[in-house]
Each structure stands twice: as C-alpha cells, then as structure tokens.
Amino acid sequence: MSTTQAADMANAALSPFGALEHQPGDALLSLIVACAADPRPDKIDLGVGVYRDAKGETPVLDCVKLAERRLVEEQGSKAYLGADGNRVFVSLLGDVVFGEGMGGRSYHTALQTPGGTGALCLGAELIARGNPGRSIWMGEPTWPNHAPIFRKAGVPIKTYEYYDVAAMRVRFDLLVQALEQAERGDVFLLHGCCHNPTGAELTGDQWQEISRIMSARGLVPFVDVAYQGLGDGLAEDAAGVRAFLNTASQALVAVSCSKNFGIYRERTGALYVLAETADEAARCHENLVSLSRVFWSMPPDHGAAIVAAILENHELKQMWRHELGEMRDRINSLRGQLAAAHPAFAPLASQRGMFATLPLSPEAVLSLKEGHGVYMTLSGRINIAGLGAETVSRFAELAVPLLGRS
Ligand SMILES: Cc1ncc(COP(=O)(O)O)c(C=O)c1O
C-alpha cells in the first residue's frame, strides 16, 4: 500500500463520512432528465409521476390559486402551529377520506405530515416503537419508496404477490393466501385506490372480504391513500379504506394531498390512526408527537392551509371537486382509448389511476426509448396522463409487438 493510500484510509477512518458508500441515482429522475434532453418532437413522456393535462402541463388548480390569494390577504401570522399541525386541515381531510365525523369511528388520532411520504415514515416508526419485530406485508410490485421507508424504521418486511403482470390482472387468490399466512398482529400495507404502479383495482366485495379476514385473523391494515378522487370519485375511491372503519381494531392510514390537489411540492399529508380504546388513541398521539418532533419538529404550513381553505369553503370545495373530476375524466378517457386501441390493452379499462404496468421487458423499454423516444420506467410502468388523444394509437402500435413477459 502506498503512503498516499494509507493516508487516505486513515483520513477515511477519522471522517464522519468515511463509511458512506455511493448510492444509486434515482432512476425516475434520470429518466426525466433524459426525456427533457431528447430533441425528437414526437417523443412521448410516460415516465413522470405527476398528472399532465392535454397540453402536457401540470398546472396549479384554480381553486388552489384562489385559496392562496385568500391566505395572502387573511393569514395573520407565520408562527408555529404546534406538532399536530393544522387541526382544521386534519379534521376536514379526515371527513374526505373516512366520511363525516370519521365515519362514526370512536377512537382515533391524527397528525399532519410532510406529504404522504411523511405519513408513511411516521406510521412505520410508530409500528417499530409500538410492537417491535412485527412484520409489514407489502404486495409486489409496489411504490418503490415503500420498502426503504419500512426498512429504515426497522420494521421487518414480507412480500406477497397480488398481480399477474403478464395478464395485467389482480390475483386476489394470492392476496387472500398471504392474509391467511400472516401472523396475528402483522401489518398489511394496501393501496387505497389507483394502485401505483399497476393501476390494479379491488372491487367493493374484495375489500369487504379483506377486511373480514383481517379482523378474524387479527391483522392490522396500513392503507396508503395517495390518489383519492383520481379513480372513480372521492367517495368511490374511499371504499377500501372505509371497509376497515368499523371492523379493524387498529389501522393506520397515510394520506397524501400531492396528486388530488396538485400541490406536490407543498408536502401536504396526514397520518390517521384508528385505535381500540381512548387510552390507546392517546398513547398513539403522544408517540406520534414525540416522533415527529424529532423528525421535522413542526410540519410545513402552506399546503395544509391551502387544503383547509378549500375544504372549509363551499364554493372552493365545489371548484376543487370539479377540477379533480376533470383530471379523473381525462385519465379514464385515455385509459378507455388505450384499451380500445388493441385487445392486448383491454385490461387497462378496468384499472384506475394514473399508472399501469405493461408486460414489457427492460430491453423492450430501452428499445422504445432509444428507437422511438417513448419514455417509461424500466419496470414497464406508464403514466397514462402522459399520453394524448393523438399519441394513443402511435404508442399502441409501437408497444404491442413488444408485449410479453413471463
Ligand atoms: C403510492 C404512493 N404513496 C405515497 C406517495 C407519496 O406522496 P407524497 O408526494 O405526498 O409524499 C406516492 C407518490 O408518488 C405514491 O405513489
């Protein structure tokens, strides 16, 4: 070993960063950069994780602009709100997700969080602290951030299959099998609606069945609600989470306002915890506060203030429902067009939300990108909102011959 290498090693041992390894870049971010740099005028960007309108833009909703104007006029202070965050926001958002008055659920608690991600992290930490060693079950595929969040919190992860990518169909039998294998007290992560990345939807009956098995077997649902209103409607998309309201002894629900209010960068969300007794709810709340105090001390205000201003004003709320409906209709219309473009895409019609995972190999995904300027994640996930009425048939012509993955 040269003296320089020996000195480097000694320095590394002293540096607080000496043991840090290089981390893989975020594949989605590099995809966005590559697509932006692609000069081809007919490129198709299906890689992004945000809603796009017919012009390919992600605009600020009119109701958000109006709410922001009101806040500028009326907000009298920027002092801290306290660890709970904006209580009006948490309560009104709870009405949207669970129904008025938390759907009649007796014992519950909630905290405002920085986005749905913050809610998932906080919930993961609560489980790790509340019942160390309890496993969380997550379906494969799922949102790529789910596993790292629970791993970081030290919650053991078990995976289950629920989806046949080749046939683009839900395998409810496999999901039920996993529920039957789990141990009493295990937590099950479920997407409330508009599954990311598959678009897979469960029927109302299937949600009821899951809820029945989970309460019989003493399993705990952790529902991730990141796309409410972008599938079939606000109440329709809440059917899954509401199936647990009166059956689950305990449940966790992470809610994101990023997509359905289009306020992605405002980092707006909340974690709701359903408890069995008043004392359990109080202990959950005290622990959520002590955890969040360490992570972010107080949640950011602006996004929650916007959502509260919209939900507490009849006119703004109606406007939001209308604008959300427009986003939903555009996504569902594009889904319908793609499903009609080729029989191989037929299953897309019964799926919901912005995303679908096509049975394309990584080689096929790369050839679509390199040969035709069609961008999607290597897993074959497409953002339906990245299509336009004029690009659906071209995309189908290019992608269909490449479909097929075991
Ligand atoms: C399934 C799922 N859960 C949670 C989130 C996190 O949302 P947020 O941006 O509010 O943190 C996302 C965002 O893409 C998501 O797709």
The ligand as a Gaussian input file, in Angstrom:
#p B3LYP/6-31G(d) Opt

LIG

0 1
 C      -48.467000       5.010000      -3.610000
 C      -47.863000       6.296000      -3.139000
 N      -47.821000       6.546000      -1.833000
 C      -47.304000       7.689000      -1.368000
 C      -46.772000       8.643000      -2.214000
 C      -46.141000       9.867000      -1.596000
 O      -46.732000      11.048000      -1.903000
 P      -46.148000      12.428000      -1.391000
 O      -45.577000      13.104000      -2.581000
 O      -47.340000      13.150000      -0.836000
 O      -45.129000      12.187000      -0.352000
 C      -46.788000       8.412000      -3.588000
 C      -46.207000       9.391000      -4.517000
 O      -45.940000       9.153000      -5.650000
 C      -47.358000       7.212000      -4.068000
 O      -47.413000       6.926000      -5.364000

